[in-house]
Amino acid sequence: MYRLGHQIRHRYRWYIVTLMLIIVLAVIGIVIFHHGLKTDTSLSQSKVITQYYSATGTDTMHVTEPTFSVYLPAGWKPISDPNSPYQVYSWHGTGDDANRRIDIYIDNLPTNLAVNRLLPIQINNDQLEAIGPVSDNCTDFTTPTAQSSTTGTVAAKWDGVNFICDVANYERDVVAIGATVEVNTIVMTGPITGSHHVLLTYTDNSSDADYSIFTSIVESFEIL
């Protein structure tokens, strides 16, 4: 009820109270909303587990020796030659791999070894990396000399890497690793055992030679 000359304020005050209440509720709603976006979940990175993958798709086994470790095709057996003048670790395949063999020479190397093919590599401290495919048989791109008819060998080069070509036994199918430093000598440095001279060779006398096996072995090789 209105009376002339009198101003009634209670309705105005009610508007102010209502507006303040709306503002307070809005602030509470915003706080609750932002709190709901927070999560109590904490993320932690688990330890990385590294496992060697064979490019050939075959199962592998991890072999560790005093100065190196390597992954070989599963089922390969160690072989030894007590009469060898070199420090060499050797394995051969079984079953379908029976005519395949890997030889790993450490420190005492056959520096005059002649082979039929070359796998060019580069050295990354304690590991090796293939930088190209296995070469063709060296007799296909190397010209014999008058002396090679006596020695059975001739100097050859593949991808800028020098090696010794076995022209006398061109059907043996022996592959060696090689870098641009020395013939039949790779120097690698391990974190534990230090520097070593290394040579890896692979022989594949099977009817269907598979050089990817050798590449996988080489790239899994590690000086300790």
N, C-alpha and C positions, 0 to 999 in steps of 0.2 A: 504494500500500500504506500503510495507516495503522498507526501504532504508538501504543500507549497513552501519554498524557502528552506527545505531540509534536503541534504544529499545523502543518500543511503549508500554505504561503501561495502557492505558485506558480500554483495554479489561480485564485486571487483576483486576482493580478497580471495574469493573462491576460485576465480580464474587463475590467479597467481599461484595458489597452492596446487591446483591441478596441473599447471604447466611445469612447476618444479618437480612434481611427482613423475611426470612423463620423462623429464630429463634424467632423473635419478634412475628410473627403470631402464632407460636406453643405455646409460653408462654401465649399469650392472650387466645388461645383455651383451654389450661389447666385450667386457672383461671375461664373461663366461665363454663367449665364442672363441676368443683368442686362446684361452686356456685349453679349450677342447682341441685346438690345432696342434698343441705341443704333444710330443710323444716321449714316453719313458724308455723307448727302445734305444740301446746303445749298440753301435756297429764296431766290430773289431775284425781286422784282416787276419785270416788264418795263415799258417805257415805254408809257403809254396812248396809243392812236391813236384820235383822234376823227374821225368822218366824218359829215357831215350826212345825215339820212334824210328823203327826201321823202315826205310823207303821201299824195301822189297815186300813188305806186308807179312813177313814171316816172324815167328816168335823168336825172341832173343834171350840170351843169358848173359849176366854180368860177371866178368872175370876180373879179379884183382890180383896183381903181382906186386913184388916189393917196390917197383918204380913206376908202374903204370896200371891203368884200368882200361877195359875195353868191353864193348858189347859184341858178342858173336852169335851166329845163328844157333838156336837151341838144338842140343843134341850133338854138337861138334865135340870131338874128343881130342885131348892133348896127346901129342907125340913128341918123342925126344930122340936126339941123335947124340949119344955120348962121345962120338968121335969128331963131332963138329968143332972146328977151331974158334967158332964164334959164340957169343952169348945170344942165343936165339930161343924164342918161345914159339912153339908151333902147334897148330890144331888142324884137323881135317874133318870133313863132313862125313855123315853116315847116310845110308839110304840113297836118295836121289842126289845127295851132295857128296857122295863118296869120292868123286874125282876132283874135289875142290879142297884147297889148302891155303892157310894163312901163315906167314912167317914174320915174326916181329923181332928185329935185331936191336939190341940195346948196347950202346957204347963201343963194343967190339964188332965192327961192321965189315962186310965183304965189299970194300970200295971198288973192286974191279968186276963186280957182278954184272953180267950181260943179261938183258931181259928182252922180251918181245914187244911189250907195250908200256906206255907211261901214263900215270894219272898225275897231272899237274896240281900242286897244292900250294897253299900259303900257310904260314905259321902264325898262330895267334897265341903266343906264350906257351901255355900248357896244352893247347889243342890244335887240331889241323882242320883245314877247310879246303875242299875240292874247288878249284876255280875253272874247271873245264871237264869235258868228258874224257874217258879213257881213249887213248890214241888208237889208230889203226895199227896193224902189224907193221913194225918199223921197216921191214923189208920192202914195204909198198911205197915208202917215201924216202928211203935212204939208198944211196948209191954205193955198192961195195968198192973197195979199193984193192990194189994188188996185194997189200999186206993182209987184208981181211981174209983172203983165201987161205992164209997160213994160220992166223989167230982165230978165225971164225967170228970175229967181232968187228964193228965199225962204229965210229962216233956218229951219234944221231941227235936230232933236236926236234922237240915238239912243243908248240906254244911258248917258245923262247927258253925252254928248259933242256939242258944237255943231259944225255944219258948214253949208255953203251948198248948198242943193238946186237942181239945174238942172231947173226945171219946163218950160223952153222946149224942151229936148232930152232928154225923159224916156226915149227909146228908145236912147240912146247906150250905156248900161251901163258907166259909168266909176265905179270904186271908189277911195276914198282912205282912208288910215289917219287916225286921229284920237285924241287924248287929251283929257283934261279941262282942259288948260291954255290953249292958244291954238288958234284955227281955222287949219287948214292949216299948222301949224308944230309940229314936234317937235324938241326940243333933246336931243342925245345927246353923250356925252363918250367919246372914245377914248383909249387909253393912250399913243398916239404923237402923233396930230394934234390932240388936244384937243377942244373943244366945236364942234359944228356944228348948224345948223338943217337939218332933213331933212323931206322929204315924198315918200311913195311913192304912186303911182297905178297902177291896173290897168284896162285896157280889154278887154272880152271881147264882141266882136260876133259870135261864132260862134252857130250854131243851138242849141247846148247849152252854156250858160255854165258854167264850172267855177271857182268862187271858191276852192276849196281850193288851186289853183295859187298864187293871190295870197297866201294865208295861209302857205304853205310858203316862198315867197320872202321875205315879211316877217320870218318867224321865223329865217331864215338870214342876214338882213342884219346886218352888223357894222361899226361905225365903227372905223377903225384908229387 
